[in-house]
Every structure is written in C-alpha cells, then in structure tokens.
C-alpha cells in the first residue's frame, strides 16, 4: 500500500472461463471491500484463454486524508467535494 494515498497494488484474478464467473468475482470483491470499509476498482478483461478481473483496493480514510492535505487551503480547486452544498 502507498502510505500517502491509501492505494493498494493492482492485482489480477485470472483463469476465469466464463464472463458470468468474472462478473460474480467482481461483485464479490466489491461486497468484501464495502464490508471492510474500502473502495474497490475492478475491471473485467478478456484474454485469449478466457477472462480475468484486474482490481485495486483503496483505503478510504487514508485517501480522504491525502486529498485533504493535497488541497489544503485550496478547497475550491477540488475536482469533487461531496460536502459542498448546491450543484456539484
């Protein structure tokens, strides 16, 4: 894990024979990440032998702290602020 941004290393779950199985693995990864309080980015990719799921977990607390430190004093420059009132 990158201690500053909270992003974990990208991993690949390979050897999946059907697209349906790849979708179920992706959903399972998202359910586990949500349960543990992490964000998850996962994509299904086709290979010559079947399918694989490329995924990365993100520690939400560390990521928020990283963005807060990065934009300290320049909050108006945030690409997205979920706490801002009005239209985002």
MIMI-470333 format. One record per residue (C-alpha): x, y, z. Coordinates in Angstrom, 1 decimal. Layout:
# residues N
- xx,yy,zz
- X,Y,Z
...
# end
This chain:
# residues 88
- xx,yy,zz
- 0.0,0.0,0.0
- 1.1,3.5,-0.7
- 1.1,5.1,2.8
- 0.3,8.5,1.4
- -2.6,7.9,-0.9
- -4.0,4.7,0.5
- -3.9,2.9,-2.8
- -3.0,-0.8,-2.8
- -1.1,-2.6,-5.5
- -3.1,-3.7,-8.5
- -3.8,-7.5,-8.6
- -5.2,-9.8,-11.3
- -7.6,-12.7,-10.6
- -7.2,-14.8,-13.8
- -8.1,-18.1,-15.3
- -11.9,-17.5,-15.5
- -13.6,-19.5,-18.2
- -16.8,-17.6,-18.5
- -17.9,-13.9,-18.4
- -20.6,-14.8,-15.8
- -17.9,-16.1,-13.4
- -15.8,-13.0,-13.9
- -18.9,-10.8,-13.1
- -19.5,-12.8,-9.9
- -15.8,-12.4,-8.8
- -16.0,-8.7,-9.5
- -19.3,-8.4,-7.4
- -17.7,-10.5,-4.6
- -14.7,-8.2,-4.5
- -16.9,-5.1,-4.2
- -19.0,-6.7,-1.5
- -15.9,-7.6,0.5
- -14.4,-4.2,0.1
- -17.6,-2.5,1.2
- -17.9,-4.7,4.2
- -14.3,-3.8,5.2
- -14.7,-0.1,4.6
- -12.5,0.1,1.4
- -13.2,1.3,-2.0
- -12.6,-1.0,-4.9
- -11.8,-0.5,-8.6
- -12.3,-3.7,-10.7
- -12.4,-4.3,-14.4
- -13.2,-7.4,-16.4
- -10.8,-8.1,-19.3
- -10.9,-10.7,-22.0
- -7.9,-12.8,-22.6
- -7.2,-15.5,-25.2
- -7.9,-18.2,-22.7
- -11.0,-16.7,-21.0
- -11.4,-13.7,-18.7
- -9.6,-12.0,-15.8
- -10.5,-9.4,-13.2
- -8.0,-6.6,-12.6
- -8.6,-4.9,-9.3
- -7.2,-2.4,-6.8
- -8.4,-1.6,-3.2
- -8.3,1.9,-1.8
- -8.3,2.7,2.0
- -11.0,5.4,2.2
- -9.7,7.1,5.3
- -6.1,7.4,4.0
- -7.3,8.6,0.6
- -9.5,11.3,2.1
- -6.6,12.5,4.3
- -4.3,12.5,1.3
- -6.7,14.7,-0.8
- -7.4,17.0,2.2
- -3.6,17.5,2.6
- -3.1,18.0,-1.1
- -5.7,20.7,-1.4
- -5.3,22.3,2.0
- -6.1,26.0,1.6
- -7.3,25.4,-2.0
- -10.6,23.6,-1.3
- -12.3,25.5,-4.1
- -10.0,23.6,-6.6
- -11.2,20.2,-5.5
- -12.4,18.2,-8.5
- -15.3,16.9,-6.5
- -16.5,17.9,-3.0
- -19.3,15.7,-1.6
- -19.8,18.1,1.3
- -20.4,21.2,-0.9
- -23.9,22.5,-1.0
- -25.7,23.2,-4.2
- -24.9,21.8,-7.6
- -21.7,19.8,-7.8
# end
